[in-house]
Amino acid sequence: MRDDHLVVPSDLESIYDAVAAEDKEMFWIEHTNARWDGYTWFQRHPERILQFFDARMTSR
């Protein structure tokens, strides 16, 4: 979450940059500072993560 009180966005961007995988995406959960919203966002909105996995797990 971009508005998290415990982790600043630049720290998360540094972690993202350090991940060696070339095929990766960063997604910011916006307009909330409630940590629980971050934990449950993909449960309530699974489309994005399902599209990510579908694009990568489809046999070619």
Secondary structure, DSSP 4 states (H G I P E B T S, - for coil): -TT-SSS-HHHHHHHHHH---SS-------S---HHHHHHHHHH-THHHHHHHHHHHS--
